[in-house]
Amino acid sequence: MQTKKKKTKKAEPIQVNAPVKKRKFLNLRMPKSSDHFLHAAMIILMLFGIIMVGSASMGVAGGNNRFLVITIVKQVVYAVAGYTAMTFLANRFQLKKLKSSTTFLVILGTIASLLLCLLFAETNGARAWIRIPLGVTEVTLQPSEFAKIIAILVVALYLGDNVHNYSKRFDLIKRPLFIDGVILFIVWILQSDFGSMAVIFVIICVCFLVPNHPQLRGYQRVLTILFYGVVLLGFYILSPSGEHLIMKMTFLKTYQIKRFVSAINPFMDQYGTGYQLISGLISFATGGWFGKGLGNSVRKYTNFPAASTDYILAIVVEELGFVGFIGLLTVYGVIIFVLLRYAMKMRSEKGRIILVGTAMYFLVHIFFNIGGVTGLIPLTGVPLLMVSAGGSSTMSIMACVGISQAVIASYKRGEIR
């Protein structure tokens, strides 16, 4: 008899759990699901800003190569720090964790830094900067720039996706109104920084219009009417017939009144308050279609101290012409379009508020800067984002875009709708 061979079972391989990849704390790569057009536009602006700051600073340097190198290196450091903040927040920011102790600590820290500015010397009529001596140079931080991000997040935190019905409508808005009100009070009244206050106020107002809570509709109607009223009043004040009203605005400081008068007619004091505006207009006029060439501006070698900051757009147009100006606006337009396109797709009100707020951050800065340089509105000291010299505005807007990229990535992954 033949014995049947017993079939031996093959030993199953022991499964070893694959090591879970830990998320790097500092990842300089953008998330795969982020928007690449937005990222590319930010890099273009960052590089363009470094080049233009170097070009515009040649006049102020006056042949002092050491000063010029320090200025360019500082701008590169600010850009690298901003890019690091952008990628860090794009990878780490989570909308679902917005209501956390970390958020409240950041809010308190921002308010504390705004108050800290009051201990430092006044510059151009405002106490809005923290000055840190650093060897041969000085680093200045402007907390009101970072307060713009906080103002957006506060509205998103308390009003976004809020389905709770309150017995009193005011209970819905009292927290964001208080926090953002404190920020506006410090920036405008204590720091005397009218430009930053105006930017923050407009951003808050637009973000306030995004939520669809039924108890907000009455406030939103009033806010819309108020906005149009302020715009019409502004046009009247800046007309020749409204000049007398400026003199009656006792809440404005002397230098602020002079800026209003200078915007109406800069030639009234062409060697004083109107000098910078006239220099900017001459740069616009002489730039032509294609400009004088990169680095070939003439006006930056005159007494034009704000050539690399508030009036850098005038140098851009003089050197690169109207074509360069349109190219710059196109890059800004791509950023704003991408942010608003995703905001319109999203159902999440928190996400929409952040994206709309970031788009308005860009839009208001562009309007205020171009308006101030061309004399359409009084000069507010608002920089041209990513192009003007300065670290606070560059780091702040890049951090804000990083948060927006995190929201976009979450939407594309299906984590939020």
Secondary structure in CASP SS format (residue, H / E / C, confidence):
PFRMAT SS
TARGET T0000
AUTHOR 0000-0000-0000
METHOD secondary structure of the structure
MODEL  1
M C 1.00
Q C 1.00
T C 1.00
K C 1.00
K C 1.00
K C 1.00
K C 1.00
T C 1.00
K C 1.00
K C 1.00
A C 1.00
E C 1.00
P C 1.00
I C 1.00
Q C 1.00
V C 1.00
N C 1.00
A C 1.00
P C 1.00
V C 1.00
K C 1.00
K C 1.00
R C 1.00
K C 1.00
F C 1.00
L C 1.00
N C 1.00
L C 1.00
R C 1.00
M C 1.00
P C 1.00
K C 1.00
S C 1.00
S C 1.00
D C 1.00
H H 1.00
F H 1.00
L H 1.00
H H 1.00
A H 1.00
A H 1.00
M H 1.00
I H 1.00
I H 1.00
L H 1.00
M H 1.00
L H 1.00
F H 1.00
G H 1.00
I H 1.00
I H 1.00
M H 1.00
V H 1.00
G H 1.00
S H 1.00
A H 1.00
S H 1.00
M H 1.00
G H 1.00
V H 1.00
A H 1.00
G C 1.00
G C 1.00
N C 1.00
N H 1.00
R H 1.00
F H 1.00
L H 1.00
V H 1.00
I H 1.00
T H 1.00
I H 1.00
V H 1.00
K H 1.00
Q H 1.00
V H 1.00
V H 1.00
Y H 1.00
A H 1.00
V H 1.00
A H 1.00
G H 1.00
Y H 1.00
T H 1.00
A H 1.00
M H 1.00
T H 1.00
F H 1.00
L H 1.00
A H 1.00
N H 1.00
R H 1.00
F C 1.00
Q C 1.00
L H 1.00
K H 1.00
K H 1.00
L C 1.00
K C 1.00
S C 1.00
S H 1.00
T H 1.00
T H 1.00
F H 1.00
L H 1.00
V H 1.00
I H 1.00
L H 1.00
G H 1.00
T H 1.00
I H 1.00
A H 1.00
S H 1.00
L H 1.00
L H 1.00
L H 1.00
C H 1.00
L H 1.00
L H 1.00
F C 1.00
A C 1.00
E C 1.00
T E 1.00
N C 1.00
G C 1.00
A E 1.00
R C 1.00
A C 1.00
W C 1.00
I E 1.00
R E 1.00
I E 1.00
P E 1.00
L E 1.00
G C 1.00
V C 1.00
T E 1.00
E E 1.00
V E 1.00
T E 1.00
L E 1.00
Q C 1.00
P H 1.00
S H 1.00
E H 1.00
F H 1.00
A H 1.00
K H 1.00
I H 1.00
I H 1.00
A H 1.00
I H 1.00
L H 1.00
V H 1.00
V H 1.00
A H 1.00
L H 1.00
Y H 1.00
L H 1.00
G C 1.00
D C 1.00
N C 1.00
V C 1.00
H C 1.00
N C 1.00
Y C 1.00
S C 1.00
K C 1.00
R C 1.00
F H 1.00
D H 1.00
L H 1.00
I H 1.00
K H 1.00
R H 1.00
P H 1.00
L H 1.00
F H 1.00
I H 1.00
D H 1.00
G H 1.00
V H 1.00
I H 1.00
L H 1.00
F H 1.00
I H 1.00
V H 1.00
W H 1.00
I H 1.00
L H 1.00
Q C 1.00
S C 1.00
D C 1.00
F H 1.00
G H 1.00
S H 1.00
M H 1.00
A H 1.00
V H 1.00
I H 1.00
F H 1.00
V H 1.00
I H 1.00
I H 1.00
C H 1.00
V H 1.00
C H 1.00
F H 1.00
L C 1.00
V C 1.00
P C 1.00
N C 1.00
H C 1.00
P H 1.00
Q H 1.00
L H 1.00
R H 1.00
G H 1.00
Y H 1.00
Q H 1.00
R H 1.00
V H 1.00
L H 1.00
T H 1.00
I H 1.00
L H 1.00
F H 1.00
Y H 1.00
G H 1.00
V H 1.00
V H 1.00
L H 1.00
L H 1.00
G H 1.00
F H 1.00
Y H 1.00
I H 1.00
L C 1.00
S C 1.00
P H 1.00
S H 1.00
G H 1.00
E H 1.00
H H 1.00
L H 1.00
I H 1.00
M H 1.00
K C 1.00
M C 1.00
T C 1.00
F C 1.00
L C 1.00
K C 1.00
T H 1.00
Y H 1.00
Q H 1.00
I H 1.00
K H 1.00
R H 1.00
F H 1.00
V H 1.00
S H 1.00
A H 1.00
I H 1.00
N C 1.00
P H 1.00
F H 1.00
M H 1.00
D H 1.00
Q C 1.00
Y C 1.00
G C 1.00
T C 1.00
G C 1.00
Y H 1.00
Q H 1.00
L H 1.00
I H 1.00
S H 1.00
G H 1.00
L H 1.00
I H 1.00
S H 1.00
F H 1.00
A H 1.00
T H 1.00
G H 1.00
G C 1.00
W C 1.00
F C 1.00
G C 1.00
K C 1.00
G C 1.00
L C 1.00
G C 1.00
N C 1.00
S C 1.00
V C 1.00
R H 1.00
K H 1.00
Y H 1.00
T C 1.00
N C 1.00
F C 1.00
P C 1.00
A C 1.00
A C 1.00
S C 1.00
T C 1.00
D C 1.00
Y C 1.00
I H 1.00
L H 1.00
A H 1.00
I H 1.00
V H 1.00
V H 1.00
E H 1.00
E H 1.00
L H 1.00
G H 1.00
F H 1.00
V H 1.00
G H 1.00
F H 1.00
I H 1.00
G H 1.00
L H 1.00
L H 1.00
T H 1.00
V H 1.00
Y H 1.00
G H 1.00
V H 1.00
I H 1.00
I H 1.00
F H 1.00
V H 1.00
L H 1.00
L H 1.00
R H 1.00
Y H 1.00
A H 1.00
M H 1.00
K H 1.00
M C 1.00
R C 1.00
S C 1.00
E H 1.00
K H 1.00
G H 1.00
R H 1.00
I H 1.00
I H 1.00
L H 1.00
V H 1.00
G H 1.00
T H 1.00
A H 1.00
M H 1.00
Y H 1.00
F H 1.00
L H 1.00
V H 1.00
H H 1.00
I H 1.00
F H 1.00
F H 1.00
N H 1.00
I H 1.00
G H 1.00
G H 1.00
V H 1.00
T H 1.00
G C 1.00
L C 1.00
I C 1.00
P C 1.00
L C 1.00
T C 1.00
G C 1.00
V C 1.00
P C 1.00
L C 1.00
L C 1.00
M C 1.00
V C 1.00
S C 1.00
A C 1.00
G C 1.00
G H 1.00
S H 1.00
S H 1.00
T H 1.00
M H 1.00
S H 1.00
I H 1.00
M H 1.00
A H 1.00
C H 1.00
V H 1.00
G H 1.00
I H 1.00
S H 1.00
Q H 1.00
A H 1.00
V H 1.00
I H 1.00
A H 1.00
S H 1.00
Y H 1.00
K H 1.00
R C 1.00
G C 1.00
E C 1.00
I C 1.00
R C 1.00
END
